[in-house]
Amino acid sequence: METRDMAKKGLYVGTGAGLVLFALVGLLPGSLIGGVIGLKVIGSIFGSLSSAILPRLLLAVSMIMGVLVSATVCLLGSGMIGYSIGFLMDSVGQRAAVETPVTVKE
């Protein structure tokens, strides 16, 4: 299968935009939401927030998972959008090249 040039460029541009988007608006909310979910899980498992090491580890893991999910959504979502736009631009360009009439001078 032939890789389309514009689709590949769109993928790179979309992923780069997603990385910037994640750095600006995804990092802090991802850790915040992961921390809140972790606190809810810890509260339901252990009853109240104690000073033991296991609840703290669970909270840290949930915060890391929140950041990773946020990064995945930002990078994959914008990369897929960029790839789709590049694919559409490439297919429109190929269709225009095929449908352009060729005149021959005699």
Secondary structure, 3 states (H helix, E strand, C coil): CCCCHHHHHHHHHHHHHHHHHHHHHHHHHHHHHHHHHHHHHHHHHHCCCCCCHHHHHHHHHHHHHHHHHHHHHHHHHHHHHHHHHHHHHHHHHHHHHHHCCCCCCC
